[in-house]
Amino acid sequence: MLNYKLGQQIRTLREARNISQVELGKRLGISKQSVCNWENDNVQPSVEMLVRLASLFSVSTDYLLGFEPGAYIDVTGLSNEMIEHLRQIAEALKAAEKRG
């Protein structure tokens, strides 16, 4: 089932990276008001902007739209050893989260 909260997804990803609405707008070539409207679910981004957001935040468009529960990290250019190290860190963080 689709949990469609695109605006919240955008806000959460933006805030997790300590990017202001103004900065996100500059990176995408749009106004702060457009970002604000997306985050408040007043207006939906175009397909082109959805793809650009996914690329900027290193997530899939499915994740932004609520079809996928997990986020992804772009590991392009990293060695297999580095990728494995990142996977181990992610697993350790998940285990720590479960312990509380």
C-alpha positions as CSV (number, residue, x, y, z in Angstrom):
1,M,0.0,0.0,0.0
2,L,1.3,3.4,-0.9
3,N,2.1,5.7,2.0
4,Y,2.1,8.9,0.0
5,K,3.8,11.6,2.0
6,L,6.1,13.1,-0.6
7,G,6.3,16.5,1.1
8,Q,7.4,14.9,4.4
9,Q,10.0,12.8,2.6
10,I,11.5,15.9,0.9
11,R,11.5,17.8,4.2
12,T,13.1,14.9,6.1
13,L,15.8,14.3,3.5
14,R,16.5,18.0,3.3
15,E,16.8,18.5,7.1
16,A,18.9,15.3,7.5
17,R,21.5,17.0,5.2
18,N,21.2,20.4,7.0
19,I,20.0,22.1,3.8
20,S,17.7,25.0,4.0
21,Q,14.7,25.5,1.7
22,V,16.6,28.3,0.1
23,E,19.7,26.2,-0.5
24,L,17.6,23.3,-1.9
25,G,15.9,25.7,-4.3
26,K,19.2,27.1,-5.5
27,R,20.6,23.6,-6.1
28,L,17.4,22.8,-8.2
29,G,17.1,26.2,-9.9
30,I,13.7,26.9,-8.3
31,S,12.4,29.3,-5.6
32,K,12.2,28.6,-1.8
33,Q,8.5,29.0,-2.2
34,S,8.3,26.0,-4.6
35,V,10.2,23.9,-2.0
36,C,7.9,25.1,0.7
37,N,4.8,24.2,-1.4
38,W,6.2,20.7,-2.0
39,E,6.9,20.1,1.7
40,N,3.4,21.3,2.7
41,D,1.9,19.1,0.0
42,N,0.3,22.2,-1.7
43,V,1.9,21.4,-5.0
44,Q,3.7,18.3,-6.3
45,P,7.0,18.5,-8.1
46,S,7.1,17.7,-11.8
47,V,8.5,14.3,-12.9
48,E,11.7,16.0,-13.9
49,M,12.1,17.6,-10.4
50,L,11.2,14.3,-8.8
51,V,14.1,12.7,-10.6
52,R,16.4,15.6,-9.7
53,L,15.4,15.3,-6.1
54,A,16.1,11.6,-6.0
55,S,19.5,12.1,-7.6
56,L,20.4,15.0,-5.2
57,F,19.4,13.0,-2.1
58,S,20.8,9.6,-3.5
59,V,17.4,7.9,-3.1
60,S,15.1,6.3,-5.7
61,T,12.0,8.0,-6.9
62,D,10.1,5.0,-5.5
63,Y,11.5,5.9,-2.0
64,L,10.4,9.5,-2.4
65,L,6.9,8.4,-3.4
66,G,6.6,5.9,-0.5
67,F,6.8,2.7,-2.5
68,E,10.1,1.7,-0.9
69,P,10.7,1.7,2.9
70,G,14.5,2.1,2.7
71,A,16.9,4.8,1.5
72,Y,20.0,4.1,-0.5
73,I,23.5,5.5,-0.6
74,D,25.2,6.0,-3.9
75,V,28.4,4.0,-3.7
76,T,29.4,4.5,-7.3
77,G,33.2,4.6,-7.5
78,L,33.8,3.0,-4.2
79,S,35.7,-0.3,-3.9
80,N,34.0,-3.5,-2.9
81,E,35.9,-3.3,0.4
82,M,34.6,0.2,1.1
83,I,31.0,-0.9,0.2
84,E,31.2,-3.8,2.6
85,H,32.5,-1.5,5.3
86,L,29.5,0.8,4.8
87,R,27.2,-2.2,4.9
88,Q,28.7,-3.3,8.2
89,I,28.3,0.2,9.7
90,A,24.7,0.3,8.6
91,E,24.0,-3.1,10.2
92,A,25.7,-2.0,13.4
93,L,23.5,1.2,13.5
94,K,20.4,-0.8,12.9
95,A,21.3,-3.2,15.8
96,A,22.0,-0.2,18.1
97,E,18.7,1.3,17.2
98,K,16.8,-1.9,18.1
99,R,18.6,-2.0,21.5
100,G,17.2,1.5,22.2
